Amino acid sequence: MNEIQGGRLCVDYGQKIRELRKGAGLSANTLAKKVDLDPTTIYKMEAGVSKPSLDALERICAALGVTLAEFFTDEDPSKDEAHRLYAECGDLPKEAVERVAELIALYRIKYKVEKDSQK
């Protein structure tokens, strides 16, 4: 998806945003609400009609649970269930996110015990 042209990295912003958004299970309207943009702005970005500002791209990446660095790689982190879960927690209060982290830790322990007992 990313290419080098004339020594510069060329990114198809629209395709990347659309893939990450769909991977996160979000509609364009939902993403627009999360990042405080008009839905038509998201549609225009995805269609390649416009490119996001750095501020908008940072907000979009945060809402989709990816870093700017991940956005500019050819890997698709949206396929990773952990990124989807992270994006889901984005609008929760800090205490709720801490509880989710505790649950994950408990499931890690449980999974390890079950995995070890199957050997």
N, CA, C and O atoms as a MOPAC input file, in Angstrom:
PM7 MOZYME 1SCF
protein

 N      0.82000 1    -1.19000 1     0.00000 1
 C      0.00000 1     0.00000 1     0.00000 1
 C      0.86300 1     1.25400 1     0.00000 1
 O      0.57800 1     2.19700 1    -0.73800 1
 N      1.90500 1     1.27900 1     0.80900 1
 C      2.82300 1     2.40500 1     0.83200 1
 C      3.89100 1     2.18000 1    -0.22300 1
 O      4.32500 1     1.04800 1    -0.44000 1
 N      4.31500 1     3.24700 1    -0.87900 1
 C      5.37400 1     3.12200 1    -1.85900 1
 C      6.34700 1     4.27700 1    -1.69300 1
 O      6.02300 1     5.31000 1    -1.10800 1
 N      7.54300 1     4.07700 1    -2.22100 1
 C      8.54900 1     5.12300 1    -2.23500 1
 C      8.58500 1     5.67200 1    -3.65300 1
 O      8.81100 1     4.92500 1    -4.60500 1
 N      8.36600 1     6.96500 1    -3.79700 1
 C      8.42900 1     7.61400 1    -5.09800 1
 C      9.30400 1     8.84900 1    -4.97300 1
 O      9.02700 1     9.74800 1    -4.18000 1
 N     10.35700 1     8.87800 1    -5.76200 1
 C     11.25600 1    10.02300 1    -5.71400 1
 C     11.86900 1    10.22300 1    -4.33600 1
 O     12.11400 1    11.35400 1    -3.91800 1
 N     12.11800 1     9.11900 1    -3.63000 1
 C     12.71500 1     9.20100 1    -2.30100 1
 C     11.73700 1     9.57900 1    -1.20000 1
 O     12.14200 1     9.79400 1    -0.05700 1
 N     10.44700 1     9.66300 1    -1.53300 1
 C      9.43400 1    10.03500 1    -0.53900 1
 C      8.45400 1     8.89500 1    -0.33800 1
 O      8.10000 1     8.18700 1    -1.28000 1
 N      8.02100 1     8.72800 1     0.90400 1
 C      7.01700 1     7.72100 1     1.23100 1
 C      5.65000 1     8.23400 1     0.79400 1
 O      5.22700 1     9.31800 1     1.19700 1
 N      4.96700 1     7.45300 1    -0.02800 1
 C      3.62500 1     7.82300 1    -0.48100 1
 C      2.61900 1     6.88300 1     0.16900 1
 O      2.73200 1     5.66300 1     0.05500 1
 N      1.64600 1     7.45500 1     0.84500 1
 C      0.65100 1     6.68300 1     1.57100 1
 C     -0.71700 1     6.97100 1     0.98500 1
 O     -1.06000 1     8.12700 1     0.73700 1
 N     -1.49700 1     5.92700 1     0.76200 1
 C     -2.88500 1     6.09900 1     0.35800 1
 C     -3.68600 1     6.26800 1     1.65400 1
 O     -4.19100 1     5.29800 1     2.21900 1
 N     -3.78900 1     7.51800 1     2.11000 1
 C     -4.43100 1     7.81500 1     3.39200 1
 C     -5.84500 1     7.26200 1     3.45000 1
 O     -6.24100 1     6.64200 1     4.43700 1
 N     -6.59300 1     7.48700 1     2.39700 1
 C     -7.98800 1     7.06500 1     2.39000 1
 C     -8.15200 1     5.57500 1     2.53700 1
 O     -8.96300 1     5.10800 1     3.33700 1
 N     -7.38000 1     4.81900 1     1.76300 1
 C     -7.47900 1     3.36100 1     1.83700 1
 C     -7.06100 1     2.87600 1     3.22300 1
 O     -7.68800 1     1.97800 1     3.78600 1
 N     -6.00700 1     3.46800 1     3.76800 1
 C     -5.51100 1     3.04700 1     5.07700 1
 C     -6.55500 1     3.34400 1     6.16200 1
 O     -6.81600 1     2.50100 1     7.01900 1
 N     -7.14800 1     4.53500 1     6.12400 1
 C     -8.17200 1     4.89600 1     7.11300 1
 C     -9.36600 1     3.95100 1     7.00000 1
 O     -9.87700 1     3.47000 1     8.01100 1
 N     -9.80900 1     3.68600 1     5.77200 1
 C    -10.96000 1     2.80000 1     5.55700 1
 C    -10.67400 1     1.38700 1     6.08400 1
 O    -11.51600 1     0.79500 1     6.75900 1
 N     -9.48800 1     0.84900 1     5.77500 1
 C     -9.13700 1    -0.49600 1     6.24700 1
 C     -9.09600 1    -0.56500 1     7.76800 1
 O     -9.62000 1    -1.50600 1     8.36500 1
 N     -8.47200 1     0.43200 1     8.39500 1
 C     -8.38100 1     0.45000 1     9.85300 1
 C     -9.76000 1     0.62300 1    10.48700 1
 O    -10.07900 1    -0.02000 1    11.48700 1
 N    -10.57100 1     1.49700 1     9.89600 1
 C    -11.91700 1     1.74900 1    10.42400 1
 C    -12.75800 1     0.47900 1    10.35300 1
 O    -13.41500 1     0.10600 1    11.32400 1
 N    -12.73200 1    -0.18100 1     9.19700 1
 C    -13.50600 1    -1.41200 1     9.05000 1
 C    -12.97100 1    -2.49800 1     9.96400 1
 O    -13.74300 1    -3.26600 1    10.53800 1
 N    -11.65000 1    -2.56700 1    10.10300 1
 C    -11.04500 1    -3.54200 1    10.99800 1
 C    -11.44200 1    -3.32900 1    12.44500 1
 O    -11.53100 1    -4.27800 1    13.22400 1
 N    -11.68000 1    -2.06900 1    12.80000 1
 C    -12.10900 1    -1.74400 1    14.16200 1
 C    -13.61800 1    -1.90600 1    14.32400 1
 O    -14.15000 1    -1.74900 1    15.42200 1
 N    -14.30300 1    -2.22200 1    13.22700 1
 C    -15.74800 1    -2.41900 1    13.29400 1
 C    -16.52800 1    -1.13300 1    13.45700 1
 O    -17.60300 1    -1.12600 1    14.05800 1
 N    -15.99400 1    -0.03800 1    12.92300 1
 C    -16.66200 1     1.26400 1    13.04900 1
 C    -17.21300 1     1.71900 1    11.71500 1
 O    -16.61400 1     1.46600 1    10.66900 1
 N    -18.34200 1     2.38400 1    11.74600 1
 C    -18.85400 1     3.03400 1    10.54100 1
 C    -18.13100 1     4.37200 1    10.39100 1
 O    -17.52500 1     4.86700 1    11.34100 1
 N    -18.19900 1     4.94100 1     9.21200 1
 C    -17.58900 1     6.25100 1     8.99200 1
 C    -18.24100 1     7.29800 1     9.90000 1
 O    -17.56600 1     8.19000 1    10.41400 1
 N    -19.54900 1     7.18100 1    10.09200 1
 C    -20.25300 1     8.12500 1    10.96700 1
 C    -19.78100 1     8.01800 1    12.41400 1
 O    -19.57800 1     9.03000 1    13.08400 1
 N    -19.60700 1     6.78900 1    12.88900 1
 C    -19.15200 1     6.58200 1    14.26400 1
 C    -17.74300 1     7.12600 1    14.44500 1
 O    -17.45100 1     7.79400 1    15.43700 1
 N    -16.86600 1     6.83800 1    13.47900 1
 C    -15.50100 1     7.36600 1    13.55400 1
 C    -15.52700 1     8.89300 1    13.56600 1
 O    -14.81500 1     9.52400 1    14.34700 1
 N    -16.34200 1     9.47900 1    12.70400 1
 C    -16.43300 1    10.94300 1    12.64400 1
 C    -16.84200 1    11.52900 1    13.99000 1
 O    -16.28100 1    12.53300 1    14.42900 1
 N    -17.81900 1    10.90300 1    14.64600 1
 C    -18.25100 1    11.37900 1    15.96500 1
 C    -17.13000 1    11.26300 1    16.98500 1
 O    -16.92900 1    12.16600 1    17.79700 1
 N    -16.38900 1    10.13500 1    16.94500 1
 C    -15.30700 1     9.92000 1    17.91300 1
 C    -14.19300 1    10.95000 1    17.77700 1
 O    -13.56100 1    11.32000 1    18.76600 1
 N    -13.95200 1    11.41300 1    16.55600 1
 C    -12.83400 1    12.33000 1    16.32700 1
 C    -13.28200 1    13.76600 1    16.07800 1
 O    -12.48200 1    14.61800 1    15.69100 1
 N    -14.56600 1    14.02300 1    16.30300 1
 C    -15.12100 1    15.36900 1    16.17000 1
 C    -14.91300 1    15.95600 1    14.77100 1
 O    -14.47000 1    17.09400 1    14.61600 1
 N    -15.24500 1    15.15100 1    13.76000 1
 C    -15.21200 1    15.60400 1    12.37600 1
 C    -16.56900 1    15.35900 1    11.74600 1
 O    -17.33900 1    14.52400 1    12.22100 1
 N    -16.85900 1    16.07000 1    10.69900 1
 C    -18.08600 1    15.85200 1     9.94500 1
 C    -17.94500 1    14.53000 1     9.17900 1
 O    -16.87800 1    14.26200 1     8.62700 1
 N    -18.97500 1    13.71200 1     9.13400 1
 C    -18.88300 1    12.44100 1     8.40100 1
 C    -18.45300 1    12.61100 1     6.94400 1
 O    -17.74800 1    11.75600 1     6.40600 1
 N    -18.86500 1    13.69700 1     6.30500 1
 C    -18.46300 1    13.89800 1     4.90500 1
 C    -16.94800 1    14.07900 1     4.79000 1
 O    -16.36300 1    13.75900 1     3.75500 1
 N    -16.32200 1    14.58300 1     5.83300 1
 C    -14.86600 1    14.72600 1     5.83100 1
 C    -14.21300 1    13.35600 1     5.80000 1
 O    -13.25000 1    13.13700 1     5.06500 1
 N    -14.73800 1    12.43200 1     6.59800 1
 C    -14.20600 1    11.06000 1     6.60400 1
 C    -14.41700 1    10.42500 1     5.23000 1
 O    -13.50800 1     9.79300 1     4.69200 1
 N    -15.62100 1    10.59100 1     4.65900 1
 C    -15.90400 1    10.02200 1     3.34100 1
 C    -14.95600 1    10.59500 1     2.29100 1
 O    -14.46600 1     9.85500 1     1.43700 1
 N    -14.69100 1    11.89300 1     2.34000 1
 C    -13.78600 1    12.52600 1     1.37600 1
 C    -12.35800 1    12.00400 1     1.53500 1
 O    -11.65800 1    11.77700 1     0.54800 1
 N    -11.93500 1    11.81800 1     2.78100 1
 C    -10.59400 1    11.26600 1     3.01900 1
 C    -10.49800 1     9.86700 1     2.43500 1
 O     -9.54100 1     9.54400 1     1.73200 1
 N    -11.49300 1     9.03600 1     2.72700 1
 C    -11.46900 1     7.64700 1     2.26300 1
 C    -11.55900 1     7.55000 1     0.74400 1
 O    -11.03800 1     6.60800 1     0.14700 1
 N    -12.21600 1     8.51800 1     0.12200 1
 C    -12.33300 1     8.53400 1    -1.33500 1
 C    -11.08900 1     9.11100 1    -2.00200 1
 O    -10.96100 1     9.07200 1    -3.22600 1
 N    -10.17700 1     9.64300 1    -1.20100 1
 C     -8.95900 1    10.23000 1    -1.75400 1
 C     -9.14300 1    11.64600 1    -2.25700 1
 O     -8.26100 1    12.18800 1    -2.92400 1
 N    -10.28100 1    12.25300 1    -1.94500 1
 C    -10.56200 1    13.62300 1    -2.37100 1
 C     -9.78800 1    14.62300 1    -1.52200 1
 O     -9.38400 1    15.67900 1    -2.00700 1
 N     -9.58300 1    14.27900 1    -0.23800 1
 C     -8.82200 1    15.15800 1     0.64700 1
 C     -7.94500 1    14.31500 1     1.55600 1
 O     -8.18100 1    13.12300 1     1.75300 1
 N     -6.91800 1    14.97000 1     2.10700 1
 C     -6.02000 1    14.31100 1     3.05100 1
 C     -6.25400 1    14.91800 1     4.42400 1
 O     -6.57800 1    16.10000 1     4.54000 1
 N     -6.09000 1    14.10600 1     5.46700 1
 C     -6.29600 1    14.63400 1     6.81900 1
 C     -5.14800 1    15.53900 1     7.24600 1
 O     -4.00300 1    15.34800 1     6.83400 1
 N     -5.46900 1    16.52000 1     8.07300 1
 C     -4.41600 1    17.31000 1     8.70400 1
 C     -3.71500 1    16.40200 1     9.70300 1
 O     -4.23000 1    15.33700 1    10.04400 1
 N     -2.55200 1    16.81500 1    10.17200 1
 C     -1.84000 1    16.00100 1    11.16000 1
 C     -2.67600 1    15.84700 1    12.42000 1
 O     -2.72500 1    14.76400 1    13.00300 1
 N     -3.33500 1    16.92300 1    12.84500 1
 C     -4.19000 1    16.86700 1    14.03800 1
 C     -5.32200 1    15.86000 1    13.84200 1
 O     -5.58800 1    15.04100 1    14.72200 1
 N     -5.98800 1    15.92100 1    12.68900 1
 C     -7.09000 1    14.99000 1    12.41300 1
 C     -6.57300 1    13.55900 1    12.33200 1
 O     -7.21800 1    12.63800 1    12.83200 1
 N     -5.41000 1    13.36400 1    11.70300 1
 C     -4.85900 1    12.02200 1    11.58400 1
 C     -4.49100 1    11.45500 1    12.95400 1
 O     -4.69900 1    10.26800 1    13.20900 1
 N     -3.95200 1    12.28700 1    13.83000 1
 C     -3.64100 1    11.83000 1    15.19000 1
 C     -4.90700 1    11.39000 1    15.92000 1
 O     -4.90700 1    10.36400 1    16.60100 1
 N     -5.99500 1    12.16800 1    15.78000 1
 C     -7.25300 1    11.81700 1    16.43700 1
 C     -7.83900 1    10.53800 1    15.84200 1
 O     -8.36200 1     9.69300 1    16.56800 1
 N     -7.74900 1    10.40100 1    14.53300 1
 C     -8.25200 1     9.20300 1    13.86600 1
 C     -7.46800 1     7.97700 1    14.33400 1
 O     -8.05700 1     6.94600 1    14.66100 1
 N     -6.16100 1     8.09100 1    14.36300 1
 C     -5.32400 1     6.96500 1    14.81600 1
 C     -5.66300 1     6.58800 1    16.25200 1
 O     -5.78400 1     5.40500 1    16.57000 1
 N     -5.81700 1     7.58200 1    17.11900 1
 C     -6.14900 1     7.29800 1    18.52100 1
 C     -7.49000 1     6.58000 1    18.61800 1
 O     -7.63400 1     5.63400 1    19.39300 1
 N     -8.46600 1     7.02200 1    17.84000 1
 C     -9.79400 1     6.40300 1    17.87300 1
 C     -9.76100 1     4.96800 1    17.33800 1
 O    -10.57000 1     4.12700 1    17.73000 1
 N     -8.81800 1     4.70600 1    16.44400 1
 C     -8.71200 1     3.37100 1    15.84700 1
 C     -7.71700 1     2.48300 1    16.58400 1
 O     -7.52000 1     1.32400 1    16.22100 1
 N     -7.09400 1     3.03400 1    17.61900 1
 C     -6.18600 1     2.23600 1    18.44500 1
 C     -4.84700 1     1.94600 1    17.80400 1
 O     -4.23400 1     0.91600 1    18.08600 1
 N     -4.38100 1     2.84500 1    16.94100 1
 C     -3.05900 1     2.67700 1    16.32700 1
 C     -2.24300 1     3.94500 1    16.54400 1
 O     -2.79300 1     5.02700 1    16.75200 1
 N     -0.94100 1     3.79400 1    16.49400 1
 C     -0.06000 1     4.95300 1    16.58100 1
 C      0.15800 1     5.50800 1    15.17800 1
 O     -0.15600 1     4.85400 1    14.18400 1
 N      0.69600 1     6.71100 1    15.11000 1
 C      1.03600 1     7.26200 1    13.79800 1
 C      2.06600 1     6.37700 1    13.09700 1
 O      1.99900 1     6.18400 1    11.88400 1
 N      3.01500 1     5.84200 1    13.86300 1
 C      4.03000 1     4.95700 1    13.28100 1
 C      3.36900 1     3.73100 1    12.64800 1
 O      3.73200 1     3.32800 1    11.54300 1
 N      2.40400 1     3.14200 1    13.34700 1
 C      1.70100 1     1.97700 1    12.80100 1
 C      0.90800 1     2.35700 1    11.56000 1
 O      0.80200 1     1.56800 1    10.62100 1
 N      0.35500 1     3.55600 1    11.55100 1
 C     -0.41700 1     4.01100 1    10.40000 1
 C      0.44900 1     4.02600 1     9.14000 1
 O     -0.01600 1     3.68800 1     8.05100 1
 N      1.70600 1     4.42100 1     9.30300 1
 C      2.58100 1     4.56200 1     8.14600 1
 C      3.35200 1     3.29700 1     7.79000 1
 O      4.25500 1     3.34500 1     6.95600 1
 N      3.01300 1     2.16800 1     8.40500 1
 C      3.63200 1     0.90400 1     8.02900 1
 C      2.68200 1     0.14600 1     7.12200 1
 O      1.50000 1     0.47700 1     7.03100 1
 N      3.19500 1    -0.85900 1     6.46200 1
 C      2.35300 1    -1.68200 1     5.59000 1
 C      1.58600 1    -2.73700 1     6.35200 1
 O      0.69000 1    -3.37300 1     5.79600 1
 N      1.92200 1    -2.93700 1     7.62300 1
 C      1.19100 1    -3.90800 1     8.42100 1
 C     -0.18500 1    -3.35600 1     8.74100 1
 O     -0.35700 1    -2.14200 1     8.85000 1
 N     -1.15400 1    -4.22300 1     8.89100 1
 C     -2.52200 1    -3.79800 1     9.20400 1
 C     -2.85000 1    -4.18200 1    10.63800 1
 O     -3.34300 1    -5.28100 1    10.89100 1
 N     -2.57200 1    -3.25800 1    11.60400 1
 C     -2.81600 1    -3.59700 1    13.00000 1
 C     -4.28700 1    -3.74900 1    13.34100 1
 O     -4.61700 1    -4.26700 1    14.40800 1
 N     -5.17600 1    -3.31300 1    12.46500 1
 C     -6.60300 1    -3.43800 1    12.77200 1
 C     -7.02900 1    -4.90400 1    12.81200 1
 O     -8.05500 1    -5.23500 1    13.40700 1
 N     -6.25100 1    -5.77900 1    12.18500 1
 C     -6.59200 1    -7.20200 1    12.21200 1
 C     -6.27600 1    -7.81200 1    13.56400 1
 O     -6.74100 1    -8.90500 1    13.88800 1
 N     -5.50800 1    -7.12300 1    14.32400 1
 C     -5.11800 1    -7.60700 1    15.63900 1
 C     -6.24900 1    -7.31100 1    16.62500 1
 O     -6.63600 1    -6.15700 1    16.80900 1
 N     -6.76100 1    -8.33700 1    17.24000 1
 C     -7.88400 1    -8.18800 1    18.16900 1
 C     -7.54400 1    -7.25200 1    19.32500 1
 O     -8.42200 1    -6.56200 1    19.84300 1
 N     -6.28400 1    -7.22600 1    19.72900 1
 C     -5.87700 1    -6.34200 1    20.82100 1
 C     -6.07800 1    -4.87800 1    20.43800 1
 O     -6.49200 1    -4.07800 1    21.27700 1
 N     -5.79600 1    -4.51800 1    19.20300 1
 C     -6.00200 1    -3.13700 1    18.76900 1
 C     -7.49300 1    -2.79100 1    18.74600 1
 O     -7.88600 1    -1.68000 1    19.10300 1
 N     -8.30400 1    -3.74100 1    18.32800 1
 C     -9.74800 1    -3.49400 1    18.31100 1
 C    -10.24700 1    -3.26400 1    19.73300 1
 O    -11.03800 1    -2.35500 1    19.98700 1
 N     -9.77500 1    -4.09600 1    20.65200 1
 C    -10.17000 1    -3.94700 1    22.04900 1
 C     -9.70100 1    -2.60400 1    22.60700 1
 O    -10.44300 1    -1.92400 1    23.31700 1
 N     -8.47900 1    -2.23400 1    22.28400 1
 C     -7.93900 1    -0.95000 1    22.73000 1
 C     -8.81100 1     0.19800 1    22.22800 1
 O     -9.11400 1     1.12700 1    22.97700 1
 N     -9.20800 1     0.13200 1    20.97200 1
 C    -10.06100 1     1.17900 1    20.40500 1
 C    -11.41400 1     1.24000 1    21.11300 1
 O    -11.96900 1     2.32000 1    21.31500 1
 N    -11.93300 1     0.08000 1    21.48500 1
 C    -13.20900 1     0.02100 1    22.20200 1
 C    -13.12300 1     0.70200 1    23.56100 1
 O    -14.11100 1     1.26100 1    24.03700 1
 N    -11.95800 1     0.66200 1    24.18800 1
 C    -11.77900 1     1.23700 1    25.52600 1
 C    -11.50300 1     2.73600 1    25.49000 1
 O    -11.47600 1     3.38700 1    26.53500 1
 N    -11.29800 1     3.28300 1    24.30400 1
 C    -10.87700 1     4.67000 1    24.16000 1
 C    -11.74700 1     5.69600 1    24.84900 1
 O    -11.23300 1     6.70700 1    25.32700 1
 N    -13.04600 1     5.47100 1    24.91600 1
 C    -13.92500 1     6.48500 1    25.50800 1
 C    -14.37200 1     6.12500 1    26.92300 1
 O    -15.24900 1     6.78000 1    27.48800 1
 N    -13.77000 1     5.08700 1    27.49000 1
 C    -14.12400 1     4.70000 1    28.86000 1
 C    -13.33400 1     5.53000 1    29.87100 1
 O    -12.23100 1     5.98400 1    29.56700 1
 N    -13.88700 1     5.73200 1    31.07400 1
 C    -13.12400 1     6.43000 1    32.11500 1
 C    -11.92700 1     5.58300 1    32.55300 1
 O    -11.91600 1     4.36600 1    32.36900 1
 N    -10.93600 1     6.23300 1    33.12500 1
 C     -9.69800 1     5.57500 1    33.53500 1
 C     -9.95500 1     4.36300 1    34.42300 1
 O     -9.31300 1     3.32600 1    34.26100 1
 N    -10.89000 1     4.49000 1    35.35700 1
 C    -11.18800 1     3.38000 1    36.27200 1
 C    -11.69200 1     2.15600 1    35.50600 1
 O    -11.33200 1     1.02500 1    35.83200 1
 N    -12.50600 1     2.38000 1    34.51100 1
 C    -13.04400 1     1.26800 1    33.71400 1
 C    -11.92900 1     0.59400 1    32.91900 1
 O    -11.89600 1    -0.63200 1    32.81000 1
 N    -11.01400 1     1.39400 1    32.36400 1
 C     -9.89000 1     0.83200 1    31.61400 1
 C     -9.01600 1    -0.01200 1    32.54400 1
 O     -8.51900 1    -1.06700 1    32.14800 1
 N     -8.83100 1     0.45700 1    33.78000 1
 C     -8.05400 1    -0.31300 1    34.75800 1
 C     -8.73200 1    -1.65200 1    35.05500 1
 O     -8.05600 1    -2.67100 1    35.19200 1
 N    -10.05100 1    -1.65500 1    35.15300 1
 C    -10.79300 1    -2.89700 1    35.39300 1
 C    -10.63800 1    -3.85800 1    34.21300 1
 O    -10.49000 1    -5.06500 1    34.40500 1
 N    -10.67300 1    -3.32000 1    33.00000 1
 C    -10.48100 1    -4.15700 1    31.80900 1
 C     -9.08500 1    -4.77600 1    31.85200 1
 O     -8.92000 1    -5.95900 1    31.55100 1
 N     -8.08300 1    -3.98200 1    32.22300 1
 C     -6.70900 1    -4.50200 1    32.33000 1
 C     -6.63300 1    -5.61800 1    33.37400 1
 O     -5.93900 1    -6.61300 1    33.16800 1
 N     -7.33800 1    -5.45700 1    34.48100 1
 C     -7.36700 1    -6.50500 1    35.51500 1
 C     -8.00100 1    -7.79400 1    34.96900 1
 O     -7.50400 1    -8.89300 1    35.21400 1
 N     -9.08700 1    -7.64100 1    34.23700 1
 C     -9.73600 1    -8.81600 1    33.64600 1
 C     -8.81300 1    -9.52900 1    32.66700 1
 O     -8.75000 1   -10.75800 1    32.63800 1
 N     -8.10500 1    -8.74900 1    31.87400 1
 C     -7.17100 1    -9.35000 1    30.92100 1
 C     -6.10000 1   -10.13400 1    31.67400 1
 O     -5.75100 1   -11.24700 1    31.28100 1
 N     -5.58200 1    -9.55800 1    32.75100 1
 C     -4.56500 1   -10.25500 1    33.55700 1
 C     -5.12300 1   -11.56400 1    34.11200 1
 O     -4.43300 1   -12.58400 1    34.10900 1
 N     -6.36300 1   -11.54000 1    34.58500 1
 C     -6.98300 1   -12.76900 1    35.09300 1
 C     -7.14600 1   -13.81500 1    33.99100 1
 O     -6.90000 1   -15.00000 1    34.21600 1
 N     -7.55600 1   -13.38200 1    32.81300 1
 C     -7.71200 1   -14.31900 1    31.70300 1
 C     -6.36700 1   -14.87400 1    31.24700 1
 O     -6.28100 1   -16.02800 1    30.82900 1
 N     -5.32500 1   -14.06300 1    31.32500 1
 C     -3.98800 1   -14.58800 1    30.99100 1
 C     -3.61400 1   -15.72100 1    31.93000 1
 O     -3.10500 1   -16.75800 1    31.50500 1
 N     -3.87200 1   -15.50900 1    33.20700 1
 C     -3.56900 1   -16.54900 1    34.20200 1
 C     -4.40700 1   -17.79000 1    33.91200 1
 O     -3.88500 1   -18.90500 1    33.89100 1
 N     -5.69900 1   -17.59800 1    33.68900 1
 C     -6.59200 1   -18.72800 1    33.42000 1
 C     -6.16800 1   -19.46200 1    32.15100 1
 O     -6.11300 1   -20.69100 1    32.13900 1
 N     -5.87300 1   -18.73700 1    31.10300 1
 C     -5.47800 1   -19.35800 1    29.83700 1
 C     -4.18600 1   -20.14300 1    29.99800 1
 O     -4.06300 1   -21.24900 1    29.47100 1
 N     -3.23000 1   -19.58900 1    30.71400 1
 C     -1.95900 1   -20.28000 1    30.93000 1
 C     -2.17900 1   -21.57500 1    31.69900 1
 O     -1.59500 1   -22.60200 1    31.35300 1
 N     -3.00900 1   -21.54400 1    32.73300 1
 C     -3.30100 1   -22.75000 1    33.51500 1
 C     -3.94800 1   -23.79300 1    32.61700 1
 O     -3.53000 1   -24.95100 1    32.62800 1
 N     -4.96000 1   -23.41200 1    31.83600 1
 C     -5.63000 1   -24.35900 1    30.95700 1
 C     -4.67300 1   -24.88900 1    29.90100 1
 O     -4.69400 1   -26.07700 1    29.57900 1
 N     -3.84400 1   -24.02400 1    29.36800 1
 C     -2.89700 1   -24.42100 1    28.33100 1
 C     -1.88500 1   -25.42600 1    28.89500 1
 O     -1.56900 1   -26.42500 1    28.25000 1
 N     -1.38400 1   -25.15200 1    30.10000 1
 C     -0.42200 1   -26.05900 1    30.74700 1
 C     -1.06800 1   -27.40000 1    31.08200 1
 O     -0.41900 1   -28.43900 1    30.96500 1
 N     -2.32300 1   -27.39800 1    31.49400 1
 C     -2.98100 1   -28.65100 1    31.88000 1
 C     -3.28500 1   -29.53200 1    30.67000 1
 O     -3.51400 1   -30.73100 1    30.82600 1
 N     -3.29000 1   -28.96000 1    29.47600 1
 C     -3.56600 1   -29.74000 1    28.26000 1
 C     -2.33300 1   -30.48000 1    27.77700 1
 O     -2.45100 1   -31.37600 1    26.94100 1
 N     -1.15700 1   -30.13400 1    28.27400 1
 C      0.09000 1   -30.77500 1    27.82200 1
 C      0.22900 1   -32.15800 1    28.38800 1
 O      1.21500 1   -32.84200 1    28.11400 1

